């Protein structure tokens, strides 16, 4: 095991799940260590709340695999076993300064999708902040610690002991600081985060926790454009709407905010060009309808675009529907080294499988098989290099590059 991070609640360690042979992240909630009746009650509450949040299954939410306690007596410490995500926290990203607006939009949309899923399940995050948001090398956002702030303290956001406040005051909505968090409080915190991503600065500056709480309750935030030149007015409007003191004046829900962010993006999310190593090029991109359904489009051999809609149907499974009424089942999983595996069955036939290998800067290699046999298995060398094997067939792999390009390259 090796330590990955340390924060106010405890420590995060990398470990190996020996049963399933996969790396995992183990979060020790040291804040709840110790004995006594109060300590026991808090740990029981934490484990109960954590079981609820562990039911969240969404591609933009870090999955909780297991939970429990370690040690005995006064040495008991609750822990969570989570999927290992290889990526950068937004706190690390912000150390380099402000983020380009297209990235802010893409990441914001994904955070909204995670929040929308949780809010519909009755779960409020309560601690949206840069260090709780990870971005993988492929640009996928993962939100950490859903509901943990509430679960880790029996009185939620109120001051429970000297100098200790649940949540992060620099991103805390006024109503949450008063002890009455609601889903809109997460949107307020996301507004603070978006402000910081756009400008490189937090909307309010204060010397301590109570200073931040006072500022959020009494001061009007500046516009992002007054802090950073070149920010369009629409971005100012979006952020200031999120930072309204009155929850009723913010966006109605995370889905509505996600739609607003999509409208501010430089175009549909993507687009992507896929080049085969034989020199053939496919244009691929996806956008979202008003109800959040993803639409995937691609043009093949210079012909008209083909369009599909992606419909999540649970357990990481998506259904792709063509506009001609045909249906493909699609789902995603991750290997130990977080190579993405995409599988689909076509017209009720056997599965085809592809692997997407991130090789940096938004570039992927996609391994496919051009033979008739569609069975695919994967193994690894000692250095975890993925090897794709196709038993009973001696055909050659066909490799593709998957590259994010600018919206100006969208097909007509």
Order of alpha helices (4+ residues) and beta strands (2+ residues): beta-beta-beta-alpha-beta-beta-beta-alpha-alpha-beta-beta-alpha-beta-beta-alpha-alpha-alpha-alpha-alpha-alpha-beta-beta-beta-beta-beta-beta-beta-beta-beta-beta-beta-beta
